[in-house]
Amino acid sequence: MYFEQENPFAGMPNLRTQRLLLRKLNMHDAQDVFDYSSDPQVARHVLWDAHRSVAESKSYIRYMMRKYRLGEPSSWGIEYLEENRIVGTIGFMWYNEENRSAEVGYSLSRPYWNRGLMTEALSAVVRYGFERLGLNRIEAQHEVDNPASGAVMRKVGMRHEGTLRSRLYNKGRYVDVELYAILRKDRKA
């Protein structure tokens, strides 16, 4: 069941999984954010450039904190509980109230790839989207040359809906993306 509220993104709660705590970012996270955001391999398939300084990471955190205050779609920091550190982000890129749909995006520190952490985080966010926000559709997309991201989407029950040619202009080139989505009725099935 979800809670009807004027702004569904006001007061984003913490989401806890077996190994993770999805929580709002704060300035104490700046070094952790920089540690993964400065990696060109992590930044390769996202729409932001690799951070060049901790100050750039602080600027990103201030941007997220502003989105939290305004109740806009935003991202949680992914805290790896075993190490008490932020190892990535996951959250809503946009939300369409009329159609009860939203897009999820994420990034994860390279040393934590292939451990099932992003699948765990995405499962929690999908559950939150359906149960607390009352969404009918949650979608995600990845560049075609990042198939590992598509594997994460499939593991949480998202279905491939097609390839969007030259969908995004990223890092000096137009890129094709794969679109995935999961519907409320898919979760019930």
Buried (B, 14 or more C-beta within 10 A) or exposed (E): EBEEEEEBBEEBEEBEBEBBBBBBBEEEBBEBBBBBBBBEEBBEBBEEEBBEEBEBBBEBBEEBBEBBEEBBBBBBBBBBEEEEBBBBBBBBBEBEEEEBBBBBBBBBBEEBEEEEBBBBBBBBBBBBBBBBBBBBBBBBBBBBEBEEBBEBBEBBBBEEEEEBEEBBEBEEEEBEBBBBBBBBEBBEE
